[in-house]
Amino acid sequence: MKIFRLMAVTATVFLMSLTAFSQNRVFNEFAGNKNITTVYISPAAMRLGLNLGAEGSSEMKVIKNCIKNPQGLEIVTAETPKAADLIRSSIESKIKKLGMEFLLSTTEGNEKLNIYTGKLVNDSIIHDILIETSEDNEYSLIYISGDIDIVKLTKAFDK
């Protein structure tokens, strides 16, 4: 009977941790779709990656200095037009739910890029950024959660 209780407690803890994990993800509903590739990087993995990357790469040093309090990164890529339509159909409600605002759009040929930002923390720091890209048969979203110094980031890659 003790083994059964131990298994029940272990299963409960495991299910609770999965629930907590999925709550951090904004685009979790696409993870099971075979025509959509999703990548989620946790806050701990982001901190580790930023620290390790900053050791050797000057670009990563800049990025590390621009992203404070990293809270996660998600990448969602549609591999078929139907999958792209599925993601597009939910993006507007996600943007509203996240409290994001449209920042800019650029188009070059058949490539389109839209950037949305979360709340403005101060004059140069935004909380969260969503980058939406589309091309003929490709559609991708990159969502970075954390405090991002957009002025430092722009200046660093403006050179």
C-alpha positions in Angstrom: 0.0 0.0 0.0 2.9 2.4 0.7 4.2 1.9 -2.8 0.8 2.8 -4.2 0.7 6.0 -2.1 4.3 6.9 -3.2 3.4 6.3 -6.9 0.2 8.5 -6.5 2.2 11.3 -4.8 4.9 11.1 -7.5 2.3 11.2 -10.3 0.5 14.1 -8.7 3.8 16.1 -8.3 4.7 15.3 -11.9 1.3 16.4 -13.3 1.5 19.6 -11.2 4.9 20.4 -12.6 3.7 19.8 -16.1 0.8 22.2 -15.5 3.2 24.8 -14.1 5.5 24.3 -17.1 2.8 24.7 -19.7 1.5 27.8 -18.0 4.8 29.5 -18.8 4.3 28.8 -22.5 2.2 31.1 -24.6 2.0 28.9 -27.7 1.6 25.6 -25.9 -1.4 24.5 -28.0 0.8 24.0 -31.1 3.3 21.6 -29.5 1.4 18.5 -30.6 0.8 19.5 -34.2 3.0 17.5 -36.6 3.1 20.4 -39.1 4.3 23.0 -36.5 7.7 23.0 -34.9 7.8 24.5 -31.5 10.8 25.3 -29.3 10.6 26.5 -25.7 13.6 27.7 -23.7 13.0 28.1 -20.0 14.2 31.1 -18.0 17.0 29.0 -16.4 18.2 27.8 -19.8 18.1 31.3 -21.2 20.2 32.6 -18.3 22.6 29.8 -18.8 22.8 30.3 -22.5 23.3 34.0 -22.2 26.1 33.5 -19.7 27.8 30.8 -21.7 27.4 32.6 -25.0 28.8 35.8 -23.6 32.1 34.1 -22.9 33.1 33.8 -26.5 30.9 35.8 -28.8 30.8 39.6 -28.9 27.2 39.5 -30.3 26.1 37.3 -27.3 27.8 39.8 -24.9 25.6 42.5 -26.5 22.5 40.4 -26.3 23.3 39.5 -22.6 23.6 43.2 -21.8 20.3 43.9 -23.5 18.1 41.2 -22.0 17.6 41.4 -18.3 15.4 39.1 -16.2 14.9 36.5 -19.0 11.6 34.7 -18.5 11.5 32.4 -21.6 11.8 32.1 -25.3 9.4 30.4 -27.7 9.8 29.8 -31.4 6.9 28.5 -33.5 7.3 27.6 -37.1 4.6 26.4 -39.5 5.7 23.9 -42.1 2.6 24.0 -44.3 0.2 26.7 -45.4 -2.6 25.1 -43.4 -0.5 25.2 -40.3 0.4 28.8 -40.9 -3.3 29.7 -41.1 -3.9 27.9 -37.8 -1.2 30.0 -36.1 -2.3 33.2 -37.8 -5.9 32.6 -36.6 -4.8 32.7 -33.0 -2.1 35.3 -33.0 -4.4 38.4 -32.7 -6.0 37.0 -29.5 -2.6 36.1 -28.1 -1.3 39.6 -28.7 -4.3 41.1 -26.9 -4.0 38.6 -24.0 -0.3 39.5 -23.6 -1.1 43.2 -23.7 1.2 43.8 -26.6 1.2 46.7 -29.1 2.2 46.8 -32.7 5.7 48.4 -33.1 6.7 48.1 -36.7 6.2 46.3 -40.0 8.5 45.9 -42.9 8.0 44.2 -46.2 10.6 43.2 -48.8 9.3 41.3 -51.8 7.3 38.4 -50.5 8.9 38.6 -47.0 7.1 40.4 -44.2 8.2 41.1 -40.6 6.0 42.5 -37.8 7.2 43.3 -34.3 5.0 43.7 -31.3 6.1 44.8 -27.8 4.8 44.4 -24.3 4.6 47.2 -21.8 7.2 49.9 -21.7 9.1 49.6 -18.4 11.0 52.8 -18.8 12.2 55.0 -21.7 14.3 52.2 -23.3 13.2 48.9 -21.7 10.3 46.9 -22.9 8.9 43.8 -21.3 8.5 41.1 -23.9 8.8 41.2 -27.7 7.0 39.1 -30.4 8.5 38.9 -33.9 6.3 37.5 -36.6 7.8 36.6 -40.0 6.2 35.3 -43.1 7.4 34.3 -46.5 5.9 32.2 -49.4 5.7 28.9 -47.6 7.1 29.8 -44.2 5.6 31.4 -41.1 7.3 31.9 -37.8 6.9 33.5 -34.4 9.6 34.3 -32.0 8.5 35.4 -28.5 11.0 36.6 -26.0 9.8 37.2 -22.5 11.9 39.4 -20.2 13.1 43.0 -19.9 14.8 44.1 -23.2 16.7 47.3 -23.6 15.7 48.1 -27.1 17.9 51.2 -27.4 21.1 49.2 -26.5 20.1 46.4 -28.8 19.4 48.8 -31.7 22.6 50.7 -31.2 24.7 47.5 -31.0 23.5 46.1 -34.3 23.2 49.4 -36.1 26.9 49.6 -36.6 
